[in-house]
Amino acid sequence: MSETPLPVWHALNFADLLYEHWDEEYLVFNPRSGDTHVLNQVAFTLLQGIAESPGNLPMLADRYLDDRAQIGTLAEHLDQLELIGLACRKRPA
């Protein structure tokens, strides 16, 4: 029996987003949905990172975390980005 591949996280239409940085937050406007979101530095950095180089959760943890114990927080950020339509997860073929 083969293992099911982990989903790979991708940013959705990152090049189309309009954003402005204020202090430690980003105001992000998605012209496709008409929605505006406020992201903290961590969420925006993660979104920008998966736009440049998609990855599965362990890959992203290696890339962005100093402490693997924070993988749950990383997963929560990804889930929230997916919930607001800025990211999605795809299973490799």
Beta strands, then each sheet from edge to edge (+ up, - down):
strand 1: 8-11
strand 2: 18-22
strand 3: 25-30
strand 4: 35-40
strand 5: 87-90
sheet 1: 1+ 5-
sheet 2: 2+ 3- 4+
end
